[in-house]
Each structure stands twice: as C-alpha cells, then as structure tokens.
Amino acid sequence: MRDIVIIGSGAAGVAAALFALSKQLDAVMIYEDVGGKAGTQQHLQGQAGDEYIAGAEAVQLFERRVTSHPNSILRDRVIALTKRAGLFYVETQRHGAIKATTVILATGAAPLTLDVPGARALLNHGIGYSITTHAQLVEGKSVAVIGTTRRALRGVIELARSAAQIYLIALDATNLTSPLARMVSSLPNVQVMQGYRVREIAGRDSVEYVKVEHEGEESYLRVAAVFADVGLLPNSGIARQLAQVDGDGFVRVDTHNATTQPGLFAAGDVTTAFGENILIALGDGARAAASAYEYILSQPRPQEPEGAD
C-alpha cells in the first residue's frame, strides 16, 4: 500500500511528487505522458519567435528528479478511483488496483478547440489556447482573442499592456456585462466585436489573418497571433463520484487543496482555484502534497479490509 498516489504529471503533479519524496513518503506518480503546459511546450512561432515559459525549466528539473526514483513512477492510465474502509483504490489499465492512504488529483484541463479552417494546421504557429502563458510574445503586435470566458477577459486585459491592437471576437454576449468586460471595453487598444463569427484562420507559415463574418458581411483582421478561449474541460471524471465539482466539472478545493472527500486532494487546472500558470501550479502541487502529508500524520494508518489483495 502507498502513502500517496499522484494522478497526473503536469507542473502540479511533479511538484507534489517531489515534495512527497522529500518527506520520504511511499509515493507514486501515475501518468501516460508528461503533461501540462510545460510538457506540451506549446510555441507560438513565426512572427512571435520562440517563447520562454516561466516555470517550464523547473518542471523539467522536477520531473528528472522524480523519474530518477523508478519505484515512484508508473506509466499507465487511471480508469477508476474508489474508496473503501478508509483506503483509496486507484484502478489502472495495465497494473491493476493500487491502494493508498491519500490521493492527489493533478490531471489538468483540456481547452475546447476551435473548429474552423486553419485552426488545426496553425496550432502552435500563431494559435494558442493559453493567453496568460504566452502573453509576453505579442508586444507591439496585433492579435485576436476568441471567446468571452472569464479567463479570456482577464487575458485581454493582460495583453493590452503590451499588444498594439487586440480584436476581441465575442461569439456571444456571455460575461459581457461583468466588471472585467467593462474594463476591457474601456481599453483604447481593444476592439470588442460582438456577434462576429470566425470563418477562417490563415497564413503561410504562421497566422497572418482571421476572416470573420458579421450579419452576412465578411472582413479580414491582420494579426500576428490568435488566442482562443472558449472554455476548459477539466479531466475530473474519475473523481466525480467521490468529491464535489462545480457546474463545469472542476473539483472544489479549500485553501489547503483538500476536496470534500477526506484524504483526496487536488491541484492545478483541474480545480476551482484560478491559476492557469505553471508557477502557480507548482506551488499548488506542493501545497496539496503538504496537506496530504499532514493528513497521513494526523490519523492512524487505516486497516486493509479482510480478503483484500
């Protein structure tokens, strides 16, 4: 039986694993591939050039430290998570069930992708799905932001500090009456394009323009980059029967990264805590592991049920 099972290998996952190992806990990180923003290394190339993602080097260092302990990693897919008689059972696709006193969910969230011509071909060549991660690349340039989620609006305000011109393509009126939206509307270098539809994103080697349509009229926006934020899909399915999630499926956590299920903790983009930043996720993962450690110390070790393997 393990002290901690960490599900996921993004920034939050590797930070949690490294903290657990520093406390000499019997911990294992289960993952299929190194994930998160540092793992995918999404580059907005072309006119924007190569980017530097703050915290990515730390994630790579943490991962090397964790993977130097072969007994602390397991390349597999988690297909179910249950709790019986005070123990968690983490069911994997190829290695069966792993028992643990605590579990840290660090499975992240996937962006909802654009379904328009050019969006797939130019991904990482001027099209990105994380505004706050890549905002430093667009200084002095014209960019388009698609979507009016809270994250998109926050991103526009951040971009406005350095971008020359921002076209906010508001596919609908969602959040357009919020305080963030009012701030966006007041910015001199932001044009809010409500009711427009994106018909195409095009360019030879990187994004050069966005074709939009409004009331039957087509027009072209000359931009160097496109940020799409039409929502996130949290990878929380395995935990939804154990812990509370919000209306969008994000796992509810308190200030100690504890979920509503004792012994189950969550960190990073899968949670309700706003962050969407590698440096924040690193701290989030470490805090979740510290809370799990305190949980382990605060109670007797649970007895395995009779007949358990």
C-alpha positions in Angstrom: 0.0 0.0 0.0 1.2 3.5 -0.9 1.1 6.6 1.3 0.2 8.9 -1.7 -0.8 8.2 -5.3 -0.5 11.2 -7.5 -2.6 11.1 -10.7 -1.1 13.3 -13.4 2.3 14.6 -14.4 2.0 18.3 -15.2 3.5 21.0 -13.0 1.2 20.3 -10.1 1.8 16.6 -10.3 5.6 16.7 -10.4 5.8 19.3 -7.6 3.5 17.1 -5.4 5.7 14.0 -6.2 8.9 15.8 -5.4 7.5 17.1 -2.1 6.3 13.6 -1.1 9.7 12.1 -1.9 11.4 14.8 0.2 9.4 13.6 3.2 10.4 10.0 2.4 6.8 9.0 1.8 5.9 5.9 -0.3 4.5 7.8 -3.2 3.9 7.0 -6.9 3.0 9.3 -9.7 0.9 7.7 -12.4 0.8 9.1 -15.9 0.8 8.2 -19.5 2.8 11.2 -20.8 4.4 14.2 -19.2 1.5 16.7 -19.3 0.6 20.3 -18.6 1.9 23.4 -20.4 5.5 22.5 -19.7 5.1 19.1 -21.2 3.4 20.1 -24.4 5.8 23.1 -24.9 3.2 25.0 -27.0 5.1 27.5 -29.0 3.6 30.5 -30.8 6.2 30.6 -33.5 6.5 32.5 -36.7 6.4 36.3 -36.2 6.3 35.8 -32.5 9.5 33.8 -32.4 10.5 31.2 -29.8 9.0 31.7 -26.4 10.1 31.4 -22.8 7.5 29.9 -20.4 8.2 30.8 -16.8 8.5 27.7 -14.7 8.9 25.2 -17.6 12.6 24.6 -16.7 11.6 23.9 -13.1 9.0 21.3 -14.2 11.6 19.5 -16.3 14.1 19.5 -13.4 11.4 18.2 -11.0 10.5 15.5 -13.5 14.1 14.3 -13.8 14.4 14.2 -10.0 11.1 12.2 -9.7 11.9 9.8 -12.5 15.3 9.0 -11.0 13.3 7.0 -8.5 11.9 4.2 -10.6 9.6 2.9 -7.9 7.9 6.3 -7.7 6.6 6.5 -11.3 4.1 4.3 -13.2 3.4 4.8 -16.9 -0.3 3.8 -17.0 -3.8 5.1 -17.4 -6.0 5.5 -14.4 -9.5 4.3 -15.2 -11.3 4.4 -11.8 -10.9 5.8 -8.3 -12.8 4.4 -5.3 -12.6 4.4 -1.5 -13.4 1.6 0.8 -12.8 1.2 4.5 -10.6 4.3 4.6 -8.4 3.3 1.7 -8.3 4.6 -1.8 -8.2 2.1 -4.7 -6.6 3.5 -7.9 -7.5 1.2 -10.8 -5.1 1.3 -13.7 -5.4 0.0 -17.1 -2.4 -2.4 -17.1 -1.2 -2.7 -13.5 -4.5 -3.3 -11.7 -5.5 -1.6 -8.5 -3.1 0.4 -6.3 -4.1 1.0 -2.7 -3.2 4.3 -1.0 -3.9 6.3 2.1 -4.2 9.6 0.2 -4.6 10.6 -3.5 -3.7 13.8 -5.2 -5.6 14.6 -8.4 -3.4 16.6 -10.8 -5.0 15.7 -14.1 -5.3 19.2 -15.5 -7.9 20.5 -18.0 -8.1 20.5 -21.8 -9.1 23.6 -23.8 -12.1 23.3 -26.0 -10.7 23.7 -29.5 -11.8 25.8 -32.4 -13.5 24.1 -35.3 -12.7 26.4 -38.2 -10.5 26.1 -41.3 -6.8 26.7 -40.4 -7.2 26.2 -36.6 -5.6 22.8 -36.5 -2.9 23.4 -39.1 -1.7 26.6 -37.4 -1.8 25.3 -33.9 1.5 26.3 -32.1 2.3 28.5 -35.2 0.4 31.6 -34.0 -2.6 29.9 -32.5 -2.6 29.3 -28.7 -5.1 28.3 -26.1 -3.4 29.8 -23.1 -3.3 33.6 -23.0 -1.6 34.1 -19.7 1.1 31.7 -20.6 2.0 33.2 -23.9 1.1 36.9 -23.4 4.8 38.1 -23.5 5.1 37.1 -27.1 2.9 39.8 -28.7 4.5 43.0 -27.6 3.8 45.7 -30.3 1.7 43.3 -32.4 -1.9 42.9 -33.4 -3.7 39.9 -32.0 -7.2 38.4 -31.9 -8.8 36.8 -28.9 -11.7 34.5 -29.5 -14.2 34.0 -26.6 -15.5 35.8 -23.6 -14.9 33.5 -20.8 -13.6 35.0 -17.5 -10.1 33.7 -18.4 -10.3 35.3 -21.9 -11.3 38.7 -20.4 -8.5 38.6 -17.9 -6.1 37.6 -20.7 -7.2 40.6 -22.9 -6.5 43.0 -20.0 -3.1 41.4 -19.6 -2.4 41.5 -23.4 -3.5 45.2 -23.6 -0.4 46.2 -21.6 1.9 45.2 -24.5 0.0 44.4 -27.7 -0.6 47.2 -30.2 -4.1 46.1 -31.1 -6.5 43.4 -29.8 -9.6 42.3 -31.5 -11.9 40.5 -29.0 -14.2 38.3 -31.0 -17.2 37.8 -28.8 -19.1 34.8 -30.2 -22.0 35.6 -27.8 -22.9 38.0 -25.0 -21.6 35.7 -22.2 -19.9 37.8 -19.5 -20.0 41.0 -21.5 -21.8 42.8 -18.6 -19.3 41.7 -16.0 -16.8 44.2 -14.3 -14.0 42.5 -16.3 -15.8 43.1 -19.6 -16.4 46.8 -18.7 -12.7 47.2 -18.1 -12.0 45.5 -21.4 -14.4 47.9 -23.2 -12.6 50.9 -21.7 -9.2 49.9 -23.1 -8.1 52.1 -26.1 -6.3 49.3 -27.9 -9.1 46.8 -27.7 -12.0 46.4 -30.2 -14.9 44.3 -28.9 -16.5 42.6 -31.9 -19.8 41.2 -30.6 -21.8 38.8 -32.7 -19.0 38.1 -35.1 -18.2 34.6 -36.3 -14.7 33.2 -37.2 -14.8 31.7 -40.7 -11.1 31.0 -41.2 -7.6 31.5 -39.7 -4.9 31.6 -42.4 -1.2 32.3 -43.1 1.7 30.7 -44.9 3.9 29.6 -42.0 2.2 31.3 -39.1 -1.0 33.2 -38.5 -1.4 36.2 -40.8 -5.2 37.0 -40.7 -8.5 36.0 -39.4 -11.6 36.0 -41.6 -14.7 37.0 -39.7 -18.4 37.4 -40.6 -21.0 39.7 -39.2 -24.6 40.0 -40.5 -23.5 38.4 -43.8 -20.6 40.7 -44.3 -17.0 39.2 -44.3 -13.9 41.1 -43.3 -10.3 40.3 -42.6 -8.3 41.1 -39.4 -4.5 41.3 -40.0 -3.0 39.7 -36.8 0.2 38.0 -35.8 -1.4 35.7 -33.3 -4.7 34.2 -32.2 -5.7 33.2 -28.7 -8.8 31.1 -28.4 -10.5 30.6 -25.1 -14.0 29.1 -25.5 -13.8 27.1 -22.3 -11.9 24.3 -20.5 -12.8 20.7 -20.0 -11.4 19.5 -16.6 -10.1 16.0 -16.5 -12.1 15.2 -13.4 -14.2 12.2 -14.4 -12.6 9.6 -12.2 -13.2 11.8 -9.0 -16.7 13.0 -9.6 -18.3 10.1 -7.6 -16.1 10.9 -4.6 -15.8 14.7 -4.4 -17.8 17.7 -5.2 -17.3 19.5 -8.5 -18.7 22.8 -9.8 -21.2 23.2 -12.7 -18.3 22.9 -15.2 -16.8 19.8 -13.6 -13.9 21.5 -11.8 -13.0 19.9 -8.5 -13.9 22.0 -5.5 -10.9 22.5 -3.1 -10.3 24.6 0.0 -7.2 26.7 0.8 -5.3 23.5 1.6 -6.2 21.9 -1.7 -8.4 19.4 0.1 -11.5 18.2 -1.7 -14.8 17.3 0.0 -13.6 13.7 0.3 -11.2 13.2 3.3 -7.8 12.1 2.0 -8.4 13.2 -1.5 -6.6 16.3 -2.6 -6.4 18.1 -6.0 -4.1 20.7 -7.5 -3.7 22.6 -10.7 -6.1 23.3 -13.5 -8.5 20.5 -12.6 -9.6 22.5 -9.6 -11.8 25.5 -9.0 -8.8 27.6 -7.9 -8.0 30.1 -10.6 -4.4 29.9 -11.8 -3.6 28.5 -15.3 0.1 29.3 -14.8 3.0 26.9 -14.4 4.5 28.7 -11.4 1.1 28.7 -9.6 0.6 25.0 -10.4 4.0 24.2 -8.9 3.0 25.8 -5.6 -0.4 24.2 -5.8 1.0 20.8 -6.2 3.5 21.2 -3.3 0.7 22.5 -1.1 -1.5 19.6 -1.9 1.3 17.2 -1.0 1.9 19.0 2.2 -1.7 18.8 3.1 -1.7 15.1 2.2 1.3 14.6 4.4 -0.4 16.3 7.4 -3.5 14.1 6.8 -1.3 11.0 6.9 0.3 12.1 10.2 -2.9 13.1 11.8 -4.6 9.7 11.9 -3.8 6.0 12.5 -2.9 4.0 9.4 -6.2 2.5 8.1 -6.5 -1.3 8.2 -7.0 -3.1 4.9 -10.3 -4.8 4.6 -10.3 -8.6 5.1 -9.7 -10.5 1.9 -8.1 -7.5 0.1 -5.2 -8.4 -2.2 
